[in-house]
Amino acid sequence: MRDFAPITLLAGGPGLLVVHPSIPANNVKEFIAFAKTLQLSDVREKLITQGMEPVANTPAEFAALIHAEIGKWAKVAKLSGLKAE
């Protein structure tokens, strides 16, 4: 995994929550507290000035985003002739 640059700081599945090592959370309670800090205006501004885009959305909104991205990038992969190895 060291060869891959992280593209997200969070991954999940049924009964599974995986966070990037840079996130200061060892359990769900700590992760929720961390996520709430991202909504503080001074924290948001600092992240934005560093080129990040903090987003807080519902699970349904996140699922819709992921499905749209999968559809978009699947088309790109197909058109480019990209094959899984």
C-alpha positions in Angstrom: 0.0 0.0 0.0 3.0 2.4 0.4 3.1 2.8 -3.4 -0.4 4.3 -3.6 -1.2 7.9 -2.8 -4.4 8.3 -0.7 -7.3 9.6 -2.7 -9.6 9.7 0.3 -9.3 9.8 4.1 -12.2 7.5 4.8 -13.5 4.2 3.5 -16.3 2.1 4.8 -18.5 -0.9 4.4 -21.0 -2.9 6.4 -19.5 -3.0 9.9 -16.2 -1.5 8.7 -14.7 2.0 9.1 -11.2 2.6 7.8 -9.6 6.0 8.2 -6.3 7.3 6.8 -3.5 7.2 9.4 -3.3 11.0 9.4 -6.8 11.2 10.9 -6.5 11.4 14.7 -9.3 8.9 15.5 -9.1 5.4 17.0 -12.8 4.7 17.2 -16.1 6.0 15.8 -16.7 8.5 18.6 -13.3 10.1 18.0 -13.9 10.2 14.3 -17.3 11.9 14.8 -15.6 14.5 17.0 -12.9 15.0 14.4 -15.5 15.4 11.6 -17.3 18.1 13.7 -14.1 20.1 13.9 -14.0 20.3 10.1 -17.2 22.3 10.3 -15.7 25.1 12.4 -15.3 28.2 10.3 -11.6 28.8 11.1 -10.8 25.2 10.4 -12.7 25.2 7.1 -10.9 28.4 6.1 -7.5 27.0 6.8 -8.3 23.8 4.8 -9.6 25.9 1.9 -6.4 28.0 1.9 -4.5 24.8 1.7 -6.4 23.7 -1.4 -8.8 21.3 0.3 -12.6 21.3 0.0 -14.2 20.1 3.2 -17.6 18.6 2.6 -20.2 17.4 5.0 -23.1 15.5 3.4 -25.5 12.7 4.2 -24.8 9.1 3.6 -27.3 9.2 0.7 -25.6 12.2 -0.8 -22.2 10.6 -0.5 -23.6 7.4 -2.1 -25.0 9.4 -5.0 -21.6 11.1 -5.5 -19.8 7.8 -5.5 -22.2 6.2 -8.0 -21.9 9.2 -10.3 -18.1 9.1 -10.1 -18.1 5.3 -10.9 -20.3 5.9 -13.9 -18.2 8.8 -15.1 -14.8 7.0 -14.7 -16.1 3.7 -16.1 -16.9 5.5 -19.4 -13.4 7.1 -19.4 -11.8 3.7 -18.8 -13.9 2.0 -21.5 -13.2 4.7 -24.1 -9.5 4.6 -23.4 -9.4 0.8 -23.7 -8.1 0.5 -20.2 -7.9 -3.1 -19.0 -7.6 -4.5 -15.4 -4.5 -6.5 -14.9 
